[in-house]
């Protein structure tokens, strides 16, 4: 029964035990929403890849081409959560997306949904790394997946291609990440502005993903919630349904001005 309910929310999902994460939770406000007697984590992937033809002239990261995933996924999960609570009235089901106390990539690996790339992203055998991760933490005991692989091919192409050297064999430096730089408020250094202008991306950076061999020949089967509201260029008016809305109009406008040379 539960598989039918979850597959209606997302066709890509898996289960893992909650206990290994109990002492590894991320300290965030959402942590207080966790069920006290949590036993399992339902990890769901929401693919958004639209095919290369859709990304020829974009000036934003691919994940921002579709509608803000917080809005889209929340709307997709609502009815499924109700069904779970109706079917299992004695159990709790708490949904998280993005702002989650669960280390999402590790939970997804434990749920058998993929391996971890050198860029710290989860890579799924069918959808590459082009998806969003969400979880439902529940007091219901579910069968954990059997894990076979946890690491990527280890080719190092993402490390070599990173324009700011944010990636290395020893880890990831967020301060150097171009995606992070495009999201910062206020003035940028001349070097940072030059990077944005050179790459031509007003929000985010996909380089470490586009060079990944495991992202080649992935399925073009985006979640239905992402088929409405597709926009390949950034805009500065009425951005409330865009992934960059949380940073406000000034940041995206600044980046667009940098790219256009204004």
Backbone torsions as a table, in degrees:
resi	resn	phi	psi	omega
1	UNK	NA	-47.2	-176.1
2	UNK	-65.1	-32.7	177.9
3	UNK	-63.9	-38.0	178.0
4	UNK	-63.9	-40.9	-178.5
5	UNK	-68.2	-46.3	-177.7
6	UNK	-68.6	-40.2	-179.6
7	UNK	-65.1	-23.3	176.0
8	UNK	-74.4	-24.8	176.9
9	UNK	-82.2	-51.6	178.8
10	UNK	-147.3	131.3	-179.5
11	UNK	-74.8	-10.0	-179.0
12	UNK	-115.2	106.7	-176.3
13	UNK	-155.4	165.8	176.5
14	UNK	-160.6	168.4	-178.9
15	UNK	-117.0	146.0	171.4
16	UNK	-144.7	162.5	179.4
17	UNK	-75.0	145.1	178.3
18	UNK	-80.3	-32.6	-170.6
19	UNK	-52.8	-42.7	179.7
20	UNK	-60.8	-18.7	-178.0
21	UNK	-97.7	-6.3	-173.0
22	UNK	-56.8	-37.2	-180.0
23	UNK	-102.3	12.9	-179.7
24	UNK	-124.8	18.0	-176.1
25	UNK	-69.8	147.7	177.2
26	UNK	-80.3	130.4	179.5
27	UNK	-76.9	98.7	177.0
28	UNK	-142.1	168.0	-177.3
29	UNK	-59.7	-33.8	-178.2
30	UNK	-67.3	-15.7	-179.1
31	UNK	-57.7	-32.6	-178.9
32	UNK	-67.8	-12.6	179.9
33	UNK	-87.2	-7.9	-177.3
34	UNK	-63.8	139.2	174.9
35	UNK	-64.0	139.4	-177.1
36	UNK	-62.3	-35.5	-176.6
37	UNK	-109.4	42.5	-177.9
38	UNK	-62.0	139.0	-179.0
39	UNK	-122.2	-32.9	-174.4
40	UNK	-138.9	158.7	174.5
41	UNK	-122.6	126.3	172.9
42	UNK	-96.1	113.0	-178.8
43	UNK	-101.3	129.9	-177.2
44	UNK	-124.3	140.9	175.3
45	UNK	-109.4	137.7	178.5
46	UNK	-119.4	93.5	-177.6
47	UNK	-63.9	143.6	178.8
48	UNK	-129.1	4.5	-176.8
49	UNK	-65.8	129.3	-174.7
50	UNK	-107.5	-4.4	-175.5
51	UNK	99.9	147.1	-173.0
52	UNK	-59.7	-30.9	-178.7
53	UNK	-60.8	-27.3	-178.7
54	UNK	-78.7	-11.8	-173.1
55	UNK	-113.5	17.7	-175.5
56	UNK	-66.0	-39.8	-173.3
57	UNK	-122.9	29.9	-177.1
58	UNK	-79.3	150.1	173.2
59	UNK	-122.2	22.9	176.0
60	UNK	-138.2	159.5	177.7
61	UNK	-59.5	149.8	-175.6
62	UNK	-58.9	-34.9	-179.3
63	UNK	-67.4	-20.7	-179.1
64	UNK	-90.2	-5.3	177.2
65	UNK	-67.7	-35.8	178.0
66	UNK	-88.4	168.6	180.0
67	UNK	-57.7	150.1	178.6
68	UNK	-44.1	119.7	-172.5
69	UNK	-65.1	-26.3	176.5
70	UNK	-59.8	-47.8	-179.6
71	UNK	-67.1	-45.2	-175.3
72	UNK	-66.0	-47.7	-176.2
73	UNK	-71.0	-39.0	177.7
74	UNK	-57.1	-41.0	-179.6
75	UNK	-69.7	-31.6	-177.6
76	UNK	-76.1	-29.1	-172.9
77	UNK	-87.8	-25.0	-172.8
78	UNK	-48.7	-54.0	-176.5
79	UNK	-67.9	-32.9	178.7
80	UNK	-67.0	-39.0	176.7
81	UNK	-62.6	-41.9	178.0
82	UNK	-60.6	-42.2	-179.7
83	UNK	-64.4	-40.0	178.8
84	UNK	-63.0	-43.3	-177.9
85	UNK	-70.1	-31.5	176.7
86	UNK	-71.9	-39.1	-176.7
87	UNK	-75.0	-34.2	-179.2
88	UNK	-124.3	71.4	-173.6
89	UNK	-63.7	-19.1	-179.4
90	UNK	-92.1	0.7	-178.2
91	UNK	-114.8	161.2	178.0
92	UNK	-109.0	144.9	177.9
93	UNK	-136.1	114.7	-177.4
94	UNK	-119.7	125.3	-173.8
95	UNK	-96.6	141.2	176.7
96	UNK	-136.5	141.5	169.6
97	UNK	-144.7	129.0	-179.2
98	UNK	66.8	-71.8	178.5
99	UNK	-78.6	80.6	-172.3
100	UNK	-128.7	142.7	175.1
101	UNK	-79.4	-7.2	-178.5
102	UNK	-88.2	128.4	171.2
103	UNK	-64.7	97.5	-165.2
104	UNK	-62.9	-44.3	-177.5
105	UNK	-63.5	-43.7	179.0
106	UNK	-65.0	-40.8	178.5
107	UNK	-62.7	-40.7	179.0
108	UNK	-65.3	-38.8	176.2
109	UNK	-64.6	-43.2	179.0
110	UNK	-64.2	-25.9	179.0
111	UNK	-87.3	5.1	176.4
112	UNK	76.4	24.9	-173.6
113	UNK	-98.7	-1.8	178.8
114	UNK	161.6	-170.7	-179.9
115	UNK	-120.7	165.4	-178.3
116	UNK	-98.0	125.4	178.7
117	UNK	-81.4	169.0	176.4
118	UNK	-63.8	-20.9	177.4
119	UNK	-87.8	9.8	176.4
120	UNK	73.4	6.5	179.2
121	UNK	-91.5	151.3	173.8
122	UNK	-76.3	137.9	177.5
123	UNK	-122.1	118.2	-179.3
124	UNK	-95.3	145.3	-175.4
125	UNK	-63.5	-26.5	-178.8
126	UNK	-98.9	-35.9	-171.6
127	UNK	-114.2	8.8	-179.4
128	UNK	60.4	-133.4	177.4
129	UNK	-113.0	15.4	-176.6
130	UNK	-90.4	71.7	178.8
131	UNK	-162.9	166.6	173.0
132	UNK	-106.5	150.2	179.8
133	UNK	-109.7	136.2	174.2
134	UNK	-136.8	160.4	-178.6
135	UNK	-137.0	152.2	167.3
136	UNK	-121.4	117.8	177.2
137	UNK	-94.5	131.0	-173.3
138	UNK	-136.0	155.6	174.2
139	UNK	-83.7	-5.1	179.0
140	UNK	-78.9	133.1	178.2
141	UNK	-79.6	120.9	-178.4
142	UNK	-121.8	153.0	-178.4
143	UNK	-72.0	119.6	179.8
144	UNK	-71.3	148.6	180.0
145	UNK	-70.0	155.5	172.7
146	UNK	-89.9	124.2	-174.2
147	UNK	-91.4	133.8	179.8
148	UNK	-117.6	-40.0	-177.8
149	UNK	-132.6	147.3	178.5
150	UNK	-131.1	-15.2	-176.0
151	UNK	-116.5	155.8	179.6
152	UNK	-78.8	-168.7	-178.5
153	UNK	-66.6	-25.1	179.9
154	UNK	74.0	26.4	-177.1
155	UNK	-73.8	-23.5	177.8
156	UNK	80.1	7.7	-178.0
157	UNK	-63.9	-35.7	179.3
158	UNK	-66.1	-36.6	178.6
159	UNK	-66.2	-45.4	-178.4
160	UNK	-65.9	-33.8	-174.7
161	UNK	-85.2	-16.9	-176.9
162	UNK	-60.7	118.9	-174.0
163	UNK	-70.7	-16.3	-178.0
164	UNK	-113.8	2.7	-178.0
165	UNK	60.1	33.0	177.0
166	UNK	-71.0	-24.4	179.4
167	UNK	-101.8	141.4	175.5
168	UNK	-151.7	170.5	178.0
169	UNK	-62.8	-24.6	-177.7
170	UNK	-88.7	-9.6	178.6
171	UNK	151.2	-151.9	-173.4
172	UNK	-134.5	129.9	178.3
173	UNK	-107.4	101.0	-176.4
174	UNK	-60.3	-33.8	-178.2
175	UNK	-61.6	-27.3	-179.3
176	UNK	-92.1	-13.6	-173.8
177	UNK	-64.0	127.1	-179.1
178	UNK	-63.1	-36.6	177.1
179	UNK	-59.6	-43.5	178.6
180	UNK	-65.8	-38.4	179.9
181	UNK	-61.9	-41.1	-179.0
182	UNK	-66.7	-16.8	-176.4
183	UNK	-99.3	-1.4	-177.3
184	UNK	-79.5	145.4	177.1
185	UNK	-83.4	162.7	174.5
186	UNK	79.5	-163.3	-177.4
187	UNK	-80.2	146.2	176.1
188	UNK	-105.8	161.9	177.0
189	UNK	-72.9	158.8	177.1
190	UNK	-55.9	-36.3	179.7
191	UNK	-66.3	-40.4	179.0
192	UNK	-68.0	-40.3	177.4
193	UNK	-62.6	-39.9	-179.7
194	UNK	-64.7	-36.4	177.6
195	UNK	-63.8	-46.0	179.6
196	UNK	-61.6	-42.9	-179.5
197	UNK	-65.4	-41.0	-178.1
198	UNK	-66.0	-44.8	-178.9
199	UNK	-76.1	-32.1	177.5
200	UNK	77.8	21.5	-179.8
201	UNK	-110.7	119.8	-177.0
202	UNK	-83.2	-10.1	179.3
203	UNK	-156.6	115.1	176.5
204	UNK	85.3	-173.8	178.0
205	UNK	-158.7	132.8	-177.2
206	UNK	-114.1	6.6	-171.1
207	UNK	-56.6	-46.0	-177.6
208	UNK	-65.4	-19.4	178.4
209	UNK	-91.2	-39.1	-177.1
210	UNK	-69.5	-24.7	179.3
211	UNK	-88.9	-8.3	-175.7
212	UNK	-71.2	123.9	178.5
213	UNK	-60.1	-27.5	-178.7
214	UNK	-77.8	-4.6	176.0
215	UNK	-100.0	5.8	178.0
216	UNK	-87.9	142.2	176.8
217	UNK	57.6	40.1	177.4
218	UNK	-83.1	161.7	-179.6
219	UNK	-65.8	138.2	171.9
220	UNK	-100.0	88.2	-177.0
221	UNK	-149.5	66.2	-176.4
222	UNK	-64.8	148.9	176.2
223	UNK	-57.6	142.1	-175.4
224	UNK	-55.2	-32.2	-177.7
225	UNK	-65.3	-15.1	-178.7
226	UNK	-100.4	4.5	-178.4
227	UNK	-83.1	-9.4	177.9
228	UNK	-112.4	136.8	176.7
229	UNK	88.9	24.1	179.5
230	UNK	-74.9	126.9	177.7
231	UNK	-140.8	125.9	-173.8
232	UNK	-93.2	-5.5	177.7
233	UNK	-128.0	151.0	-179.4
234	UNK	-72.6	148.3	174.1
235	UNK	-131.3	159.5	-177.2
236	UNK	-113.8	-3.4	178.9
237	UNK	-107.7	138.1	177.5
238	UNK	48.0	63.8	-175.6
239	UNK	-94.3	13.5	-172.4
240	UNK	-59.5	-23.9	-179.2
241	UNK	-104.0	16.2	-179.7
242	UNK	-105.5	153.8	-178.1
243	UNK	-63.0	-25.8	-178.5
244	UNK	-91.4	7.1	-177.9
245	UNK	-63.1	-32.8	-175.2
246	UNK	-64.9	-23.0	178.2
247	UNK	-90.1	-14.1	176.6
248	UNK	90.3	165.7	-174.9
249	UNK	-64.6	-35.1	-174.0
250	UNK	-61.7	-40.2	-177.4
251	UNK	-66.8	-47.9	-178.9
252	UNK	-68.1	-34.6	177.6
253	UNK	-66.7	-41.9	177.8
254	UNK	-57.5	-45.4	-178.2
255	UNK	-67.0	-38.6	176.8
256	UNK	-64.7	-38.3	177.7
257	UNK	-65.4	-38.2	178.6
258	UNK	-62.9	-44.8	-178.8
259	UNK	-65.2	-38.3	-177.9
260	UNK	-82.7	-6.7	178.3
261	UNK	82.3	17.5	-179.8
262	UNK	-83.6	NA	NA
